Amino acid sequence: MNPIELEQKYLVHAYNRPPIVLTDGQGAWLEDADGNRYLDLVAGIAVSALGYGDAAIAQTICEAGKKPLHYSNLYHNEPMARLAAKLVEITPFADRVHFQNSGTESTEAAMKFARKFARTHFGEGKTNIVAFTGAFHGRTMGALAVTPREKYQKPYLPLMPGVRFAAFNDIESATAAIDDSVCAVILEPIQGEGGIHPAEEAFLVALRELTHQHNALLIFDEVQCGVGRTGSFWAHEQYGVLPDILCSAKPLANGLPIGAVLVTERVADVIHPGDHGTTFAGGPFVTSVANVVVDRISDPAFLQRVRETGAYFKERLESLDNPHIQEVRGRGLMLGVQLDMPAAPAVQAGYKHGLLLLNAGADVLRLVPPLIISKDEIDIAVERLAAVLVEVG
Ligand SMILES: Cc1ncc(COP(=O)(O)O)c(C=O)c1O
């Protein structure tokens, strides 16, 4: 049996995949078992920021792979300590880091820390968490509870109690939801899965004021929009509003599983040994690679290049003369093309045109390529996308 037949027979059918077996990649390109090449505008869902076959990543993996892969959190390890120091150094609001293995785990850690913070300082009863329409924070039970998609939640009810939803970018709705019973407000500064919707500056400013007023913590979920994706290391830097907790994951180790929450000293102060933990997180193999990623992406010249290629991509998309394109949204290389038709047929047609595409919701194409994509490659991508939209339009 070939890999597709094996998967159909032996894997739980939790994903719909196209009949393509990816086998290799270089830069912003992936290759399948039949030798077809695809320009990748997906990056493994905003993960492979440095693309494929990066020499420094490969060398780090070879060196770290010769050493023990795992020591557990029972012991200190140097790459983890170095990564934590680096993340704190480049993140003005943050004083400390706690590592996880994925985005959803970073959401869980953030919410647990917020509940413990409120319980420590304000006693019982301050347990509610406010999240927003269109949000996506992960699939584990706690993260799912703050991810208001009926399709995702309904089969698994009951979820974690104590969650309230307000309308995204709606200050009035947020004001009504946030009171003294709230321990945290969680949101993505730029919503990803929900359709690439940037928060408005006034909305973030209002949330910061409301959370201060009601002694609640502000959690920014930068799992998708963080680590250079929008042209600054963190997306919130472009807003000038600082959170108390930040969730990171996806691109942080360029494809190896990692999650991290960055917190202020005030938050870190309430967490003591035994309060929260995980077997694998912060392991030397993964954090060795994450050090390479953070060094590279935090370089101002790298971020400048993301801003330039992102602006160029947006401009090229906006100049496409296709009646199905309603709007191009987003920042840096986190772009959403709002269509007036379903996005799924375009994603399907993309394979034939050598283009990997992804939707965000029903009618938005989400373009989140490796951050190292060149302007020449963006020209190719736009040309192919134009052909795809003509074909399915
Ligand atoms: C903003 C955001 N938070 C959390 C998650 C969950 O991350 P993971 O799939 O690594 O659990 C995602 C995944 O898409 C995300 O986009």
The ligand as an SDF file (V2000), in Angstrom:
LIG
                    3D

 16 16  0  0  0  0  0  0  0  0999 V2000
   -4.1400   31.9700   17.5690 C   0  0  0  0  0  0  0  0  0  0  0  0
   -3.9980   30.5100   17.8280 C   0  0  0  0  0  0  0  0  0  0  0  0
   -3.9540   30.0640   19.0900 N   0  0  0  0  0  0  0  0  0  0  0  0
   -3.8080   28.7610   19.3820 C   0  0  0  0  0  0  0  0  0  0  0  0
   -3.7080   27.8240   18.3830 C   0  0  0  0  0  0  0  0  0  0  0  0
   -3.5330   26.3710   18.7260 C   0  0  0  0  0  0  0  0  0  0  0  0
   -2.2600   25.9720   18.4230 O   0  0  0  0  0  0  0  0  0  0  0  0
   -1.9130   24.4080   18.2670 P   0  0  0  0  0  0  0  0  0  0  0  0
   -2.5840   23.9340   17.0260 O   0  0  0  0  0  0  0  0  0  0  0  0
   -0.4030   24.3620   18.1970 O   0  0  0  0  0  0  0  0  0  0  0  0
   -2.4320   23.7270   19.4780 O   0  0  0  0  0  0  0  0  0  0  0  0
   -3.7430   28.2340   17.0500 C   0  0  0  0  0  0  0  0  0  0  0  0
   -3.6600   27.2490   15.9540 C   0  0  0  0  0  0  0  0  0  0  0  0
   -3.9870   27.4940   14.8280 O   0  0  0  0  0  0  0  0  0  0  0  0
   -3.8960   29.6130   16.7630 C   0  0  0  0  0  0  0  0  0  0  0  0
   -3.9430   30.0620   15.5030 O   0  0  0  0  0  0  0  0  0  0  0  0
  1  2  1  0
  2  3  1  0
  2 15  2  0
  3  4  2  0
  4  5  1  0
  5  6  1  0
  5 12  2  0
  6  7  1  0
  7  8  1  0
  8  9  2  0
  8 10  1  0
  8 11  1  0
 12 13  1  0
 12 15  1  0
 13 14  2  0
 15 16  1  0
M  END
$$$$
